[in-house]
Amino acid sequence: MKTFKEIEDYATLNYIPIARKDFVDFLIDLIKDRNYHDVLEIGSAIGYTTTKLALLDGVYVTTIEYDKERYDMCLENIKDFQVEDKVNAINDDALNVFISVKFDVIFIDAAKAKNIKFFEKYENNLKDNGIIIIDNMNMLDFKKHASPKKIAFYEGKIQELKDYLSSRDEYITTYSDIGDGIAMICKK
């Protein structure tokens, strides 16, 4: 794969969830506006967001992908765009990975039922002026193909996440319909 359009088309044809283009553009603008440099991405998929962010001047991405096939495609895309020196790609369950460094942005786009666990595991890796972003708060694409029972389950998980975030007094959480809906969490 040599172009982002090819990655987008491949993801669509193969039902691989990647972040929506308008969200990735928003994230790029946020990183530039706030002069952020270090990004942790939980859920690489095939490296669409990873690669776009790594192309930014001075931005370095640590990305974690559980699925080996998707991880291998992520590596291929990183190589195609020649950003290997700006990406640390890890093939593992993000709940099993230990990372000691701090990040400006933590982007959670992985198993939706584990969002609270991912948040709790990595919140201490957030720099004081950083932001945690959780994708797919609206689950629009998921709802197109899932059964009513699965939709109800994941809507319950999203509500649990919202309740959890509202209980965390040390953070300010805002929501936006950008992309497939995002939660943006910053330290007070």
C-alpha positions as CSV (number, residue, x, y, z in Angstrom):
1,M,0.0,0.0,0.0
2,K,1.5,3.3,-1.1
3,T,-1.2,5.9,-0.6
4,F,-3.6,6.8,2.2
5,K,-6.5,6.3,-0.2
6,E,-5.4,2.7,-0.8
7,I,-5.2,2.1,3.0
8,E,-8.7,3.6,3.4
9,D,-10.1,1.5,0.5
10,Y,-8.5,-1.6,1.8
11,A,-9.9,-1.0,5.3
12,T,-13.4,-0.5,3.9
13,L,-13.3,-3.6,1.7
14,N,-12.0,-5.8,4.5
15,Y,-14.0,-4.3,7.4
16,I,-10.9,-3.1,9.2
17,P,-11.8,-0.3,11.6
18,I,-9.6,2.7,11.1
19,A,-10.2,6.2,12.5
20,R,-12.4,8.4,10.3
21,K,-10.5,10.9,8.1
22,D,-12.1,13.9,9.7
23,F,-11.0,12.8,13.1
24,V,-7.4,12.1,12.0
25,D,-7.4,15.6,10.5
26,F,-8.6,17.0,13.8
27,L,-6.0,15.1,15.7
28,I,-3.2,16.3,13.4
29,D,-4.4,19.9,13.9
30,L,-4.5,19.4,17.7
31,I,-1.0,18.0,17.7
32,K,0.3,20.9,15.7
33,D,-1.6,23.6,17.6
34,R,-0.5,22.3,21.0
35,N,3.1,21.6,19.8
36,Y,2.8,17.9,21.0
37,H,5.5,15.4,20.1
38,D,4.8,12.1,21.8
39,V,1.8,9.9,21.0
40,L,0.7,6.6,22.4
41,E,-1.9,4.8,20.2
42,I,-3.7,1.8,21.6
43,G,-5.1,-0.1,18.6
44,S,-3.0,0.4,15.5
45,A,-5.1,-1.7,13.2
46,I,-3.2,-1.4,9.9
47,G,-1.3,1.8,10.8
48,Y,-3.5,4.5,9.1
49,T,-3.5,7.0,12.0
50,T,0.0,5.8,13.1
51,T,1.5,6.7,9.7
52,K,-0.3,10.0,9.3
53,L,0.9,11.2,12.7
54,A,4.5,9.9,12.2
55,L,4.7,12.0,9.0
56,L,4.4,15.2,11.2
57,D,7.6,17.0,12.0
58,G,8.9,16.1,15.5
59,V,6.1,13.6,16.2
60,Y,6.9,10.1,17.5
61,V,4.3,7.4,17.9
62,T,4.3,4.3,20.1
63,T,1.5,2.1,18.9
64,I,0.1,-1.2,20.2
65,E,-1.8,-3.7,18.1
66,Y,-3.0,-7.1,19.4
67,D,-3.9,-8.8,16.1
68,K,-0.7,-10.1,14.4
69,E,-2.0,-9.8,10.8
70,R,-3.0,-6.2,11.3
71,Y,0.2,-5.5,13.1
72,D,2.2,-6.9,10.1
73,M,0.2,-4.6,7.8
74,C,0.9,-1.7,10.1
75,L,4.6,-2.4,9.8
76,E,4.3,-2.6,6.0
77,N,2.6,0.8,5.9
78,I,5.1,2.3,8.3
79,K,7.8,1.1,5.9
80,D,6.0,2.2,2.8
81,F,5.8,5.8,4.2
82,Q,9.4,5.6,5.5
83,V,8.6,6.5,9.1
84,E,10.2,3.5,10.8
85,D,12.5,5.7,12.8
86,K,9.5,7.6,14.2
87,V,7.3,4.7,15.2
88,N,7.7,2.1,18.0
89,A,5.2,-0.6,17.0
90,I,4.3,-3.3,19.6
91,N,2.4,-6.5,18.9
92,D,0.7,-7.4,22.1
93,D,-2.4,-7.0,24.2
94,A,-2.1,-3.4,25.5
95,L,-3.1,-4.5,29.0
96,N,0.1,-6.7,29.1
97,V,2.5,-4.0,27.9
98,F,4.6,-1.9,30.3
99,I,5.6,1.6,29.2
100,S,7.3,4.0,31.6
101,V,7.5,7.1,29.4
102,K,4.9,9.9,29.3
103,F,3.0,11.1,26.3
104,D,1.3,14.3,25.1
105,V,-1.5,12.3,23.5
106,I,-2.9,8.9,24.4
107,F,-5.3,7.7,21.7
108,I,-7.5,4.7,22.7
109,D,-9.0,3.0,19.7
110,A,-9.1,-0.6,20.6
111,A,-11.5,-3.2,22.2
112,K,-14.4,-1.0,23.3
113,A,-15.3,-3.2,26.2
114,K,-11.9,-2.6,27.7
115,N,-11.8,1.3,27.4
116,I,-11.9,1.8,31.2
117,K,-9.1,-0.8,31.7
118,F,-6.9,0.9,29.0
119,F,-7.6,4.3,30.6
120,E,-6.6,3.1,34.1
121,K,-3.5,1.4,32.8
122,Y,-2.2,4.3,30.8
123,E,-3.5,7.4,32.6
124,N,-0.2,7.8,34.5
125,N,1.6,7.9,31.2
126,L,-0.1,11.2,30.3
127,K,2.0,14.4,30.6
128,D,0.4,17.1,32.7
129,N,-0.7,19.2,29.7
130,G,-1.6,16.2,27.6
131,I,-4.9,14.7,26.4
132,I,-6.4,11.3,26.3
133,I,-8.8,10.7,23.4
134,I,-11.1,7.7,23.2
135,D,-12.6,7.0,19.8
136,N,-16.0,5.5,18.7
137,M,-18.1,7.0,21.4
138,N,-21.1,7.0,18.9
139,M,-20.3,3.6,17.4
140,L,-22.0,4.6,14.1
141,D,-20.1,2.1,11.9
142,F,-20.5,-0.7,14.4
143,K,-24.3,-0.2,14.6
144,K,-24.6,-0.7,10.8
145,H,-23.5,-4.3,11.0
146,A,-24.1,-5.6,14.6
147,S,-27.0,-7.4,16.1
148,P,-29.4,-5.5,18.4
149,K,-28.0,-7.6,21.3
150,K,-24.4,-6.6,20.6
151,I,-25.4,-3.0,20.1
152,A,-27.1,-2.9,23.5
153,F,-24.1,-4.5,25.1
154,Y,-21.6,-1.9,23.7
155,E,-24.0,1.0,24.3
156,G,-23.9,-0.2,27.9
157,K,-20.1,-0.2,27.9
158,I,-20.0,3.3,26.4
159,Q,-22.4,4.5,29.2
160,E,-20.2,2.8,31.8
161,L,-17.2,4.6,30.4
162,K,-19.1,8.0,30.5
163,D,-20.2,7.4,34.1
164,Y,-16.6,6.4,35.0
165,L,-15.1,9.4,33.4
166,S,-17.6,11.7,35.1
167,S,-16.6,10.2,38.5
168,R,-12.9,11.1,37.9
169,D,-12.8,14.5,39.5
170,E,-9.1,15.1,38.6
171,Y,-10.1,15.2,34.9
172,I,-12.2,17.3,32.6
173,T,-14.0,15.3,29.9
174,T,-15.6,16.7,26.9
175,Y,-17.4,15.0,24.0
176,S,-17.5,15.7,20.3
177,D,-19.2,14.1,17.3
178,I,-16.0,14.4,15.3
179,G,-15.4,11.2,13.4
180,D,-17.4,8.5,15.1
181,G,-17.6,10.5,18.3
182,I,-14.8,11.1,20.7
183,A,-14.2,11.7,24.4
184,M,-11.4,14.1,25.2
185,I,-10.0,13.9,28.7
186,C,-7.5,16.4,30.2
187,K,-6.1,16.7,33.7
188,K,-7.5,19.7,35.7
